[in-house]
Amino acid sequence: MLATPSRSALLDALAWQVEVGATDAISDHPLDRYALPDRAPWLPAQATPTAPAGRQAPAREAAPPLPPAPPAPPAPNVDAVAEAEAAAGAAQTLEDLRAAMEAFPHCPLRQGARQLVFADGRPGSRAMIVGEAPGREEDEKGLPFVGRAGRLLDAMFAPVGLSRTAPDPERALYITNILPWRPPQNRDPKPDEIAMMKPFLARHVELAQPDLLIAMGNISCQALLGRRGITRLRGTWTEALGLPCLPMFHPAYLLRNPAAKREAWADVLEVAARLESP
Ligand code: URA
């Protein structure tokens, strides 16, 4: 029988996990992968083999409750984009839309994420920012752009009086992402993931009713404009989902390339000027 590991052995095991790069627990409950089920799961109940007399296994403690089961895996022949269009189109309010996204089973990213990250700021703001996907802190808090990149985003718009907490829709920002679930290891979203979540984004924009969009970074440009190449695209107004749209460098890019902040500042001024104009 395995001895219960000591506290210091558990701490050493945890330190090792951190050292090899584990950043998240994938479940809230420990799972004993060595525990044997009472019967092989592939056998029908009546076929459960019994241990020969004298070789009965010792009684086990009741297993801890399992974490909630993940949503059923998508059926193989489902048209996920068509299902997303139907679910998004039926949403009459932002709360409906959030619920429809929570119930949408087809995006594989949801399996690895802690929660759906829907939006932050004030719906009805004139400016709506569309980022890429939640990172670790966003996944923990359930809000977009709350990590380092988010703090830079707030700091970029504050000098022109725009913020996600402003009560006045003229000065407020509304913020969401192309994808509402954190991709594993923050990898780039795949084209099929973007395609199946885009109908929800389009409905999100319709329901939030901004006057203009700000596409943050390449993934956002890919999803909204069908084009990448943020260095060329940034700073020039274009159109997405029927609205004026300004591509900008993603704040995470600016953290890695501070020299690009000069252009990002020019783009912030451009947004502010557009909002000032009648
Ligand atoms: N990067 C994004 O694109 N979105 C977030 O919410 C956080 C980081």
Residues whose N, C-alpha, C, O or C-beta is under 5 A from the ligand:
A	BS01	URA	G131 E132 A133 P134 G135 E138 P144 F145 A149 N177
